Amino acid sequence: MVYPFVVSVREGLEAALIIGIMLAYLDKTRRRGAGYIWAGSVSALALSLAAGVGIYLTAGRLSGKALDIFEGAAMLLAVGVLTAMIFWMRSQAAGLKGNLQHQVEKALARDMGWSLALLAFTVVIREGIETVLFLVAGVFNAGQPLAYAAGGLLGLGLAALLGYSIYRGAGVLPLRSFFNVTSVLLVFLSAGMLMNALTEFHEVGLVPPLIGHVWDTYAILADSAGPGQFLSALFGYTAAPSLTQVLAYTLYLAGALGYYFWPQRARQAGRTAQT
């Protein structure tokens, strides 16, 4: 329940903030068009939900080796998409508000409501598909699907409440700290999903383990029951990991966290030097 809650709060709040920026700009400039924004947003949410249901039903029709490959591929895709979006959000955060307002102004200048709806649809579908991919990939390891779904719904509800409070000017949430903490947490969740994906690929022989078991802590903390099972579903804890898993986990965490905390100015300077 913790896993879907964290993912839903983080990604849901991103979408809520984007919609809030657009609506606030309309209020500030005394323009009409809120209905188009809501229409585009609701359409994006509906399509995201339909995509999630479609992926889940597709997985339900598979079995054996095909199911293992599908689950592993879905997890890897979710890891890649979420990691890319964490970095994109961090790099765009400073200019996101101004860029959105500029795009809203362009849509209003053309006096085309569908253009405003398309803008809202585009920004929300990006967050929606990302959330769906990560949640559907995570459900494969969920021991209690109903609790998993409840966690996701609670997360989305809290995100909507926080987004509305910020839009109304009553939000007291320190956004910079919130996104930094949740980004780091999502990196660890992604690393865990990477471990679980490699487990699936080991089982079907697609990825060699190199060394079968680097260590074995099953007698101390089993990954099939109790706290160990919880840590396995959340952070990819494996009592007897392969060398491939240990290397992938370590390299991913080092690379993702190193890049995230590397000062943005240094990254920009590096890009400038290359050009």
N, C-alpha and C positions, 0 to 999 in steps of 0.2 A: 504493500500500500504506500510505503514511503517513496519508492521509485517513481510510480506514475504521478504522485502528488507533486514531487519536486519538478519533474519535467513539465507538467501541465501549468504549474504556477509560473515558472520562468518563461516558457514560450507563450503562454496565454497573456502574460503581462506585456510582453514585447508587442503583441498584436494590439492589445488594448491601448497602449501608449501611442502607437502609430495612428489608430483611429481617433484617439483623443486629440492629437496634434491637428489632424485635419478638421475635426469638428470645431475645435477652439479657434482655428483660423477663420472659419466661416462666421463664427460668432463675432470675432474681433472686427472683421471687415463688413459685417452686417449683410452677408450674402446668403442666398438660398442654395440648397443642394444637399442638405443633410440626408434627405430621403434617398438620394442616389448613393451616398456613401454607405448607408445602412443596407441598401439593396445589394451593393457589391460585396460588402462584408458577409452578409448572411449567405449569399451564393457561394462564396469561397469556403465558408464553414461547412455548408452542406456538401460541397464537392469533396472536401477533405474527409468528412465522415464517410461518404460513399466509397472513397478510395481505401480507407481503413477497413471497412466491411468487406470490400472486394478482395483485399490482400488476405484477410483472415479466412474468408471462405475458400479462397484458392488453396491456402495451406491445409485447410480441413479435408480437402479432397486427395491430398497426397499421403503417402505412407512409406515406411522403410527408408531406403537410401535417398529417394527423391525428396522426402520430407526433411531429412537432415541437411541436404544440400540447400534446399529452399530456406530453411531457418538460418543456416550459417550465412548465406548470401544476403538475406534481409538484415541480419545484424551488422554485417560489414558495411552495407549501404547506409544504414542508420548512423553508424559511427562516422563515416566519411561526411555525410551531409551535416550532421550536428556539429562536428569539429569545424568545418568550413564556415558555418553560420556563426559560431562563437567568435571566430576571428574577424569575420565580416562586420558583425555588430560592434565589436570593439573599435575597429578602424573607422567605422562610419558614425559612431555615436555623436561625436562633436558637431558634425554638420548635418545630422539626420533631420532635425527640425526645420532648418532653413531649406534643405533640399525638398522636403515634402511640401512646405508652404509654396515653394516656387512651382512645383508640379501642379498643385491645386490652383494656383493663380493662372497657369497656362490653360488648364481645363476650363476655368470660369471665363477666361478671355474668349475662348472659342464658343462659349454659350452652348455647350453640348453636354447635357446631363449624363449621357452614356459614357463620356470620357472620364468624368469624375467617378462614376461607378466602376469603370475599368481600373482606374488607379487604385481604388480601395480594394477591389478584387485581387489585384496583383500583389499588393503588399501583404494582404491577409493570407492568401493561398500559400505564399512562401512559408509563413510561420505554421500554417495549418498542416501542410504536407510534411514538413519537418517533424512536427509533433506526432503526427499519425505514424510515420515511419519508426520513430523511436519507441512509441508505445506498443505498436503491433509487434516489433521485434522483441520487446521485453516480455510480452505476454507469453511467449514460448517457454519462458522459465518461471512463470508465475504459478505458485502452488495453489493459490485461491483466486480464480478468475473474477469472482464477484467482488472480493475485497480490492483487487487490482483495478477494476472498473470504477469502484467507489472512490478510490484514491485519485484517479484521473478526473472524475467529476468534481470532487471537492477542490482539487487544484485549479480547475478552470473557473469554478465559482469564486474562489478567493482572488484569482487574477482579475476577473471582471469587476469585483468589488473594489480592489485596489486601483484599477484603472479608472473607474468612475470617480473615486475620491480624489485622485490626482487631477482629473479633468475639471472637477468642481472647485479645485484649489484647496481642498481640505486634506490632501495627502501629506503624511509626515514620514513616509518611507524614504530613507536615504538611498536614492536610486543607484548612485555610483557604487556604493558598498554592496548593495543588494545584487547587482549584476556581476560584480567581481566574485563574490562568495558563491553565487549559483553557477557561474561559469566554471570555477574550479571544481565544484561538486559534479557538474555535468561532464567534465573531463575525466574524473574518476569513474563515473557511471559508464562513459564510453569505453574506458580501458577495461572495465569489467565485461562489457558486451563483446569486446574484442576477444577476451579470454574464452567466453562462452562460444563465440563463433568458431574459434580454433578447435574447441572440443568437438563440435559437430563435424568439422572437416577431418579431424583425426579419425573419427569413428568410421568415415566412409573412405579413408585412405587418400584424400585429395591433398592433404598437407602432412608431410612427414614430421614426427615428433622430435627427430634428431636423437634425443635421449628420452626414454619413456617417462621416467619419474626422477626429477632432480632431487626432490625430497618427498617425504611422506609423513604428514601430520594427521592422518586419518584417526589414529587412536586418541589424539589430543582434541581435535576439533574436526569432526566429520562434516563433509560438505553435502551430505544427503539428508540431514535432519537437524532440527533445532537451530541454534544461532549460526552454525556453519552454513546451513541451507539458506538462511536469510542473507548472509554475507555473500554467498555464491550468486544469488539472484540479483543482489544490489551492486556488488563491486567485483563479481567474477571470481571470488575466492575459490581456489581449487586445492584440495588437501594433498594431491599428488600431481603437480603440474609437470608438463613436458618442458624440455629446454626451449622449444619453439615458443611456447606460451610465455615463459619467463622473459625471453629476449624481446618478444613483441610487446609485452606489457611494460617492461622497463623503457624500451626505446620510445614507445608511444607517449608515456607519461613525461619522460624527459623532454621530448620534442615539443609536445603540446604545451606543457606548463612553461618551458623555457621561452617559447615563442610568445606566449600570452603575456608573460611578465617582462619580456625584453622591452625597454622603453620605446614607445612608438616613434619618437624622434630619431632614434638610432635606426629603426627600420626604414623610415623615410629617407634618411641620409644614405643608407645603403642602396636604395632604389635609384636615387639621384646619381650616385656615383657610377652605377651600372649603365645609366643612360648618358 
